[in-house]
Amino acid sequence: MNEKCEIVRDLLPMYIDDLTSKESNEFINRHLQSCPECTDYYNNLKEDIPEFNHNEKVPSENTEKTLIKKIRRRILLGASALTIFFLTTGIILGIFGDAIFQEGNPLPLVKSIIKLESTDADYVQFSEMPVKYISKSTIDREEMIKRFMEKKNWIYKEQMGNSYFFIKDGEEISVSTRQFTRKYFTWEVPADSTLER
């Protein structure tokens, strides 16, 4: 490899990218025609360097500004949507939080309401300790609770406020009810009353 080869090989990357002058191009072309080693080197180098299509439009500054505006607009839109979501969630929890979380974790209640709505059941249990059930407000709660307790051999005694009192073997217990929403009420049964004796 001589000095001309070294010069041509140094210039080849720019020659491939069409960045060399007209005179340099002529010099490189003459050398490549006479030197098979540099021609092979040129062909290998050309395969390794990705080709740039000079006919493609180079993005103008205006296009870049438009793209940046679109990106900013999308970021602003996303941030606005998140802000609205969190504000709405905050307002809903602020207004209805006590109702949503009045029985603790709302997920068992939601599952029970879905089960209640999808079946003909009068009640669905949603808590083991304490033993709690949920029912539709349209049902006659007194009759339903009486039937439930009679199945457990408890005898109805009286109602006081939102509690129903039952007796069995000299023991007295109360089943308390609570309006959960306009459509549903919950009721709590002492754990030992659910066991038949």
C-alpha positions as CSV (number, residue, x, y, z in Angstrom):
1,M,0.0,0.0,0.0
2,N,1.5,3.3,-1.1
3,E,0.9,6.9,0.0
4,K,-1.9,7.4,-2.6
5,C,-3.7,4.4,-1.2
6,E,-3.6,5.9,2.3
7,I,-4.9,9.2,1.1
8,V,-7.7,7.5,-0.9
9,R,-8.7,5.3,2.1
10,D,-8.8,8.3,4.4
11,L,-11.1,10.1,1.9
12,L,-13.4,7.1,1.1
13,P,-15.9,7.6,4.0
14,M,-16.5,11.2,2.9
15,Y,-16.5,10.1,-0.8
16,I,-19.3,7.6,0.0
17,D,-21.3,10.3,1.7
18,D,-20.7,12.6,-1.3
19,L,-18.9,15.2,0.9
20,T,-15.7,15.4,-1.2
21,S,-14.9,18.1,-3.8
22,K,-15.1,17.5,-7.6
23,E,-11.3,17.4,-7.8
24,S,-11.0,14.8,-4.9
25,N,-13.8,12.7,-6.6
26,E,-11.8,12.6,-9.9
27,F,-8.6,11.7,-8.0
28,I,-10.4,8.9,-6.1
29,N,-12.1,7.5,-9.2
30,R,-8.8,7.4,-11.1
31,H,-7.1,5.6,-8.2
32,L,-10.0,3.1,-7.8
33,Q,-9.8,2.2,-11.5
34,S,-6.1,1.4,-11.2
35,C,-5.9,-0.2,-7.7
36,P,-7.9,-3.4,-7.0
37,E,-7.0,-3.4,-3.3
38,C,-8.5,0.0,-2.7
39,T,-11.5,-1.0,-4.9
40,D,-12.1,-4.0,-2.6
41,Y,-11.6,-1.8,0.4
42,Y,-14.1,0.8,-1.0
43,N,-16.7,-1.9,-1.7
44,N,-16.5,-3.4,1.8
45,L,-16.6,0.1,3.3
46,K,-19.7,1.0,1.2
47,E,-21.5,-2.1,2.6
48,D,-20.7,-1.1,6.2
49,I,-21.8,2.5,5.9
50,P,-25.6,3.0,5.8
51,E,-26.7,4.7,2.7
52,F,-28.2,8.2,2.9
53,N,-30.7,9.1,0.3
54,H,-29.9,12.6,-0.8
55,N,-33.3,12.9,-2.5
56,E,-35.1,12.6,0.9
57,K,-36.2,15.8,2.4
58,V,-34.1,17.0,5.3
59,P,-36.4,18.1,8.0
60,S,-36.6,21.9,8.1
61,E,-36.4,23.9,11.2
62,N,-40.1,24.6,10.8
63,T,-40.8,20.8,10.8
64,E,-38.8,20.4,13.9
65,K,-40.7,23.2,15.6
66,T,-44.0,21.7,14.6
67,L,-43.0,18.3,15.9
68,I,-41.9,19.8,19.2
69,K,-45.2,21.7,19.5
70,K,-47.1,18.4,18.9
71,I,-45.0,16.6,21.6
72,R,-45.6,19.4,24.0
73,R,-49.3,19.4,23.3
74,R,-49.5,15.7,23.9
75,I,-47.6,16.0,27.2
76,L,-49.9,18.9,28.2
77,L,-53.0,16.9,27.2
78,G,-51.8,13.9,29.2
79,A,-50.9,16.0,32.2
80,S,-54.3,17.7,32.0
81,A,-56.1,14.3,31.8
82,L,-54.2,13.0,34.8
83,T,-54.9,16.2,36.8
84,I,-58.7,15.9,35.9
85,F,-58.7,12.2,36.9
86,F,-57.0,12.8,40.3
87,L,-59.2,15.9,41.0
88,T,-62.3,13.9,40.2
89,T,-61.2,11.0,42.3
90,G,-60.3,13.3,45.1
91,I,-63.7,15.0,45.0
92,I,-65.6,11.7,44.8
93,L,-63.6,10.3,47.7
94,G,-64.1,13.6,49.6
95,I,-67.9,13.6,49.1
96,F,-68.6,9.9,49.2
97,G,-65.5,8.5,51.0
98,D,-67.4,7.8,54.2
99,A,-70.1,5.9,52.3
100,I,-67.6,4.0,50.2
101,F,-65.4,3.0,53.1
102,Q,-68.0,2.8,55.9
103,E,-67.7,-1.0,56.0
104,G,-63.9,-1.0,55.6
105,N,-62.5,-2.4,52.4
106,P,-65.1,-1.8,49.7
107,L,-64.0,-4.7,47.4
108,P,-65.8,-7.5,49.3
109,L,-69.0,-5.4,49.3
110,V,-68.8,-4.7,45.6
111,K,-68.3,-8.4,44.9
112,S,-71.3,-9.2,47.1
113,I,-73.5,-6.5,45.4
114,I,-72.6,-8.0,42.0
115,K,-73.5,-11.5,43.3
116,L,-76.7,-10.1,44.9
117,E,-77.7,-8.5,41.6
118,S,-76.9,-11.5,39.5
119,T,-78.8,-14.0,41.6
120,D,-82.2,-14.3,43.3
121,A,-80.6,-14.4,46.7
122,D,-82.1,-12.2,49.5
123,Y,-78.7,-11.7,51.1
124,V,-75.0,-12.3,50.5
125,Q,-72.4,-12.6,53.2
126,F,-69.4,-10.2,52.7
127,S,-67.6,-10.5,56.0
128,E,-66.6,-13.4,58.2
129,M,-65.6,-11.5,61.4
130,P,-67.8,-9.9,62.3
131,V,-70.5,-11.9,60.3
132,K,-72.1,-9.3,58.0
133,Y,-74.5,-9.6,55.1
134,I,-75.8,-7.2,52.5
135,S,-79.4,-7.1,51.1
136,K,-81.5,-5.0,48.8
137,S,-83.5,-2.2,50.5
138,T,-86.6,-3.3,48.6
139,I,-86.9,-6.5,50.6
140,D,-88.9,-6.7,53.9
141,R,-85.8,-6.7,56.1
142,E,-87.6,-7.7,59.3
143,E,-89.2,-10.8,57.7
144,M,-86.0,-11.8,56.0
145,I,-83.9,-11.5,59.2
146,K,-86.6,-13.4,61.2
147,R,-86.5,-16.3,58.7
148,F,-82.7,-16.3,58.7
149,M,-82.5,-16.4,62.6
150,E,-85.4,-19.0,62.8
151,K,-83.3,-21.3,60.6
152,K,-80.7,-21.1,63.4
153,N,-83.4,-21.8,66.0
154,W,-83.5,-18.3,67.4
155,I,-86.9,-16.9,68.4
156,Y,-87.8,-13.3,67.5
157,K,-88.5,-11.1,70.6
158,E,-88.7,-7.5,69.5
159,Q,-87.3,-4.6,67.4
160,M,-85.7,-1.5,68.9
161,G,-84.5,1.1,66.4
162,N,-82.3,-0.6,63.8
163,S,-81.8,-3.8,65.9
164,Y,-83.8,-7.0,66.1
165,F,-83.6,-9.0,69.3
166,F,-83.8,-12.8,69.4
167,I,-83.7,-15.3,72.3
168,K,-82.6,-19.0,72.6
169,D,-82.0,-21.0,75.7
170,G,-82.2,-17.9,77.9
171,E,-79.6,-16.1,75.8
172,E,-80.5,-12.8,74.0
173,I,-78.7,-11.4,71.0
174,S,-79.3,-8.6,68.6
175,V,-79.0,-8.4,64.8
176,S,-78.3,-4.8,63.9
177,T,-79.0,-3.3,60.4
178,R,-77.5,-0.3,58.7
179,Q,-78.6,1.5,55.6
180,F,-75.5,1.2,53.3
181,T,-76.9,3.1,50.3
182,R,-80.3,4.0,49.0
183,K,-80.5,0.5,47.3
184,Y,-78.7,-1.7,49.9
185,F,-78.5,-2.3,53.7
186,T,-76.1,-4.3,55.7
187,W,-76.8,-6.4,58.8
188,E,-74.5,-7.9,61.4
189,V,-75.1,-11.2,63.2
190,P,-73.2,-12.1,66.3
191,A,-70.7,-14.8,65.3
192,D,-71.9,-17.4,67.8
193,S,-75.6,-17.1,66.7
194,T,-74.8,-18.5,63.3
195,L,-73.8,-21.8,64.9
196,E,-76.7,-24.2,65.5
197,R,-76.8,-25.7,69.0
